[in-house]
């Protein structure tokens, strides 16, 4: 099922990016552009991501931003 009809992004794609470490709609937007046009999919993306732990966010809060961002260059654009 499509989450973002503007860019043709599916639930499966969002879940794959989440498994790879994207844990916010902004991370998903950086990787796929989903949520950057009309924005109607952002809440659906939030729902798919849930409120689980975000290891990258935890690293950023602990001052490990360099480590977190080095792990995924796509996320470096977001921070």
N, C-alpha and C positions, 0 to 999 in steps of 0.2 A: 504494500500500500504506500502511496506517495505521502510524504510529510510536507514537502515543499514543491508545490506545482510550478512555481516560477522557474526553478532550476532543475526540476525532475529528480529530487532527492528522496530516496525511499527510507522506510523505517529500518530496513536491513543495513543500509549505508550508515545511518546515524548510530545504530548499535555497534557496527564494526569500528567506527571512530571512537565510540565510548570505550570499547574494549581495548583500544590502542592508547587510551589515556585521556581523551577529550572528556572533560567533565562539566563543561558549561556550554550554554548556547553560543557563546562567543567563540569557543574553541571549535565547535561544529561549523560556525559561520566562516571561520578562517580556513578550514579545510575544504568546505563544500559550497560556500556562498549562501547556504540555506539561512533564511531569516534576514537577509540583507536587502531584499527588494520590498515587498509589501509588508512583511513582518507577521503575517497571519499564522505562520507556522511556529513561531518562537515558543508559544505555550505548549504546543504538542512536543517540541523538542525537549523542553524542560520536563515534561511528563515522562518521556522516554529515558531521560538521564536519571530521573529520580533525585532523591536527596541523600544518596549514599556518600561514602567517604570519597574525597578527591585527593589522591596522593600528591598530585602536583600542587594543589592549593596548599596542602599541609606543608610541603617543602618551601613554598614561597613564603608562607607565614613564619617559618622557622629560619628564614634567611638563606635558604638553599636555592635561590632563584636560578643561579647559573647552572646548577646541576639539573634542575627540572627542565629548564629551557634547552639545555644542551642535548637532552634525551630526545627531543622532538623539535626540529627546526621550524616546523609549521606553527608550533605554539609560541615561538619566539616573537612572531609578528603580533601576537595578541597582547603580550605583557607590556 
